[in-house]
Amino acid sequence: MEDVFLSMAFEELVKRLSPTLKRITYRLNGHFTFFNDEDLFQEALVRLWQDFNAGKLDDKTDSYILQGCYFHLKNYIRKCKTRTKLISIEAIVDAESRNLKGALSLEDEASKHYFDSLNNKLLVETINNNGLTQREKDILFLFADGLTTREMGRRLGVSHVRVVKLMTGIREKCRKYKE
């Protein structure tokens, strides 16, 4: 009986908030094209359901709840955006239609950026294969994953001070190879 009451209360909440929530998802999707409005709306509903079941929405106003949904969706988009690499069909067609000589010429800014990126990747690969200890490689990969020094330390079983010292060593080795 209590489950039916909770379900009805949640349905009433969703019915009341849905129009505004849909406008929020539409506006957020205007800035981030890799999500569908409906996907964002469903993500907001899942979050609402979790908060509702946990009793976090009992004494909250609709405005407060909607603001929480807005911030949750912005964080959700930010997290997903960092994990997603977008590829457009137009870019692939455009890249394939240009000839190799035109694509690799240093006449445009995009080509310069491409060669700088390639040089940086080659430098990282050289340093990684020739100059880093296994522990330094572990630190470098965890850093690339976006972990903090304390998180890296916990994961590797060392103190965050040791992580900082290892990162200093990595920087010194990088500086030597770059020169």
HELIX and SHEET records of a PDB file:
HELIX    1   1 GLU A    2  HIS A   31  1                                  30    
HELIX    2   2 ASP A   37  ASN A   53  1                                  17    
HELIX    3   3 ASP A   62  ARG A   83  1                                  22    
HELIX    4   4 ILE A   89  SER A   97  1                                   9    
HELIX    5   5 LEU A  100  LEU A  104  1                                   5    
HELIX    6   6 GLU A  109  ASN A  130  1                                  22    
HELIX    7   7 GLN A  134  ALA A  144  1                                  11    
HELIX    8   8 THR A  149  LEU A  156  1                                   8    
HELIX    9   9 HIS A  160  LYS A  178  1                                  19    
END                                                                             
